[in-house]
Amino acid sequence: MRRQVAGGAIVWASTPRVGGRPGAGFTYWGPIMNDSKDEAVRNLGGELTLEDLREATIAQPTRAGRMTPAKLRDLVTEREGQSYDILDAPAVTLSARHPWDPAARLDVYQPGRWDTTYNLIYMSSDFAPNSASFGYVDFVAPADSVYLASVRFSGHQTSLRVNGPWGVVSASSATTSDHPTVTGVWNGTLGANLHFNFSFRGGIIGYIESIEIYQVS
């Protein structure tokens, strides 16, 4: 039995919906997570649940690779109104494949999926508050310096909000082919702890590609 949604098809096995919900053989095919919540719900004929999302097979977004220090410097200069010299290599890089470092760690509360194959962390947005994902980063400064934290992500019609000592900063992603970066600047001292958290607003799901912390001057 087959049903079509915008951007892909939904197919489920012989077990039909039971009491308005998919049966045990229900499997999603196609990038349903790329649709807006309202559109997805309208096409499915009912409310999406966390169980539905966990059972989903989701089309993978593209990856853009690491942003060069020059591009990152231009981005930060535009946002901060101040020029920074950024070292070629980050002090710390965190991702699905590398969530821990001697100087830092990455934790996510109820991630949608922790995908080491594609090196992506799937995070549910606030469309269903009880199932929303929240990410947390802790970093210990190895020296007195100014540090730049950058979070690269993608998603469909969603935005990422990052809350830290710099306040709340955000960026939006129109499609999964976009790869925005949210940045924050922190003045650290040797042994001081940088803590920040992040979550998605709007859309259904967002994808965390990498978190990098640079020493700058």
N, C-alpha and C positions, 0 to 999 in steps of 0.2 A: 504494500500500500504506500502511495507516494503523495506528498504535499509539497508545494513550492512556496518558498519565501524569496523576498528580494535578495539577489546576490547568491542564491544557492538553493539546493533541494534538500528537503528533509525526508528521510526514508526510515521506516521502522519495520521490524520483523513481524512475524505473524501474530504476536501477542498484541491486541489492540489496547486502546485506552480503557482503564478500569476506573469507574467512578470519576470520569473526567480527567484522569491522569494516565500517562503512558504506562503500559505494562512492563514486565521484566525484560522483554526483548527490545524495548524501545532504544533506538540509537539515532542521534542526529548526524547528518552529513551536510557539509556546506558551511559557509562562514556566517552562521546565524548571529554570532556575537558581534559581527560588523554592522548589524542593523540597529536602529534606535530601539529602545525598549517598547515604545508605543507601536511601532511598526511590527516588531517581532510578535508582540502579544496579539495584535490584530490578525496577523497571518496564522498564528497557532490556534486562535480561538479560545484563549484562556491565559491566565497569569503564569509567567515563568517562575519556577521555584529553584532553590539552590540545588536540589537533587537533579532537576532538569539540566542545570548548567554543568554539574559535575559529570553527567553522562554524555555531555556534548563532545563531539569531535570537531575541533575548530580549525579553520584554515589558518596557517601560520602567517604572521605578518612578515614583511621584509626586514632585513637588518641593514643599517647604514654604515656600520663600522665605526671606528674611533674618530671623534672630531679632532682635527689638528689643533695644536696649541695656538696657531695664528688665528684660526676661525673662532676658537674659544675666547681668545683675547679680545677680538673685535666684538663678540657678543657681550662680554662682561663690560667692556668699555662703554657700549651703548646703554646697557642697563644701569650701570653704577655711576656713569658720568665721570669716570676716573680710569686712567690707563694703568694696567698691571702687567708686569713681566711674569710670564708663566713658564715654569720649567718644562722641558720636553716630555718628561715622564711623570705621571702622577705618583704621589707618595703612597696612595692606596687605590686599588681598583676592586670593587665588589660586584658580584653578579650571581646568577643562579648557580653557576659552576664554582664560584669562589666567594661564598658568603662570609668567610672568616679570614682575618689577617691578624698577625700579632698586635697590630696597632688599631684594628677596627673590626666591627662585626655588623652583619645585616640580619635582621629578623623581620618576619612578616606574619601578622595575625591572620589566620584563615585565608591563605592564598588560594586562588582558584586552581592553580596548577604550578608546580615547580619543575620547569622543563629544562633539564640539562642537555638534552639533545640539541635544542635550538638556542640554549643559553638565554631563556626568557622566564620572567616571573609573571604569571597571569594574576591580575588583581581585580576583584569585583568592585564596581563603583558604588555610589550611594543610592542607586536606583532601588535597592532593597536594603534598607539600613541594617537589618539584622544579619545580613550576610556580607556586608562590606568588608573589604580587606584594608589593613593598615600596616605600613612599613615603618621600621625603626632602624636608625643607624647610630652607632657610638664610635667615636674616634678619639684616640689619645694623641695629643700633639707631641711630636718627637723633638721639637725645638721652639724657641720663641720666634713667631713668624705670623704672617698673614696667610690664611688658607682659603682656597676656593673649593667649594663643594658643588659638584655638577651631577644632575640626575637625568639620564637620557631615557626616553620612553616613546611609545607610539600607542595609537588607539583610534577608534572611530567616533568622532563627535564627542570627545571627552577632554577633560583638562586635568592636569596633575597639580596638586597644591602641596607645597613643601613648607613646613613650619619649623623654624629654628631660631637661633639668637638674632638672626637678621630680620625676623618677623615672618610674615606669610608671603611667599612668592609663588607664582603659578605660570603655566604656559598651556596652550591648547593644541590639540591634534585633530585635524579634520578627517584624516583617513589613516589607515594602518601603513600607508606609504610615507607618511610624515614621520620625522624623527626629531621632535623638539628637545631642547635641553633646558632644564630649570637650574638656576645657579644661585648661590648665596656666598657671601664673604664673611669670614670670621677672623677676629684677632685673637690668636692663641698664644699661650705661654707653655713652656716645657712642662709636660705632665697634665696639663689641663684637658678636660673632657668636652668634646663637641658632641651634642646630641641633637638629632633632628628627626622628624617623622613626616610621612607623606601618604597621600590617599588620592583617589580619583573622584571627580565630580562630573556627572553627566555621562551619557552613553550607558553601556552595559559593562564593559571590561576594558582595562588598559594593560599594557605590557611594559614591564621594566626591563630595559636592556642592560644598563650598567650604571654604577655610581662611582665617580672618581673624585678624589680629593687631592688638590694640587697645593704645593707650597709656592706662594707668589710674593712679589715685592713691588 
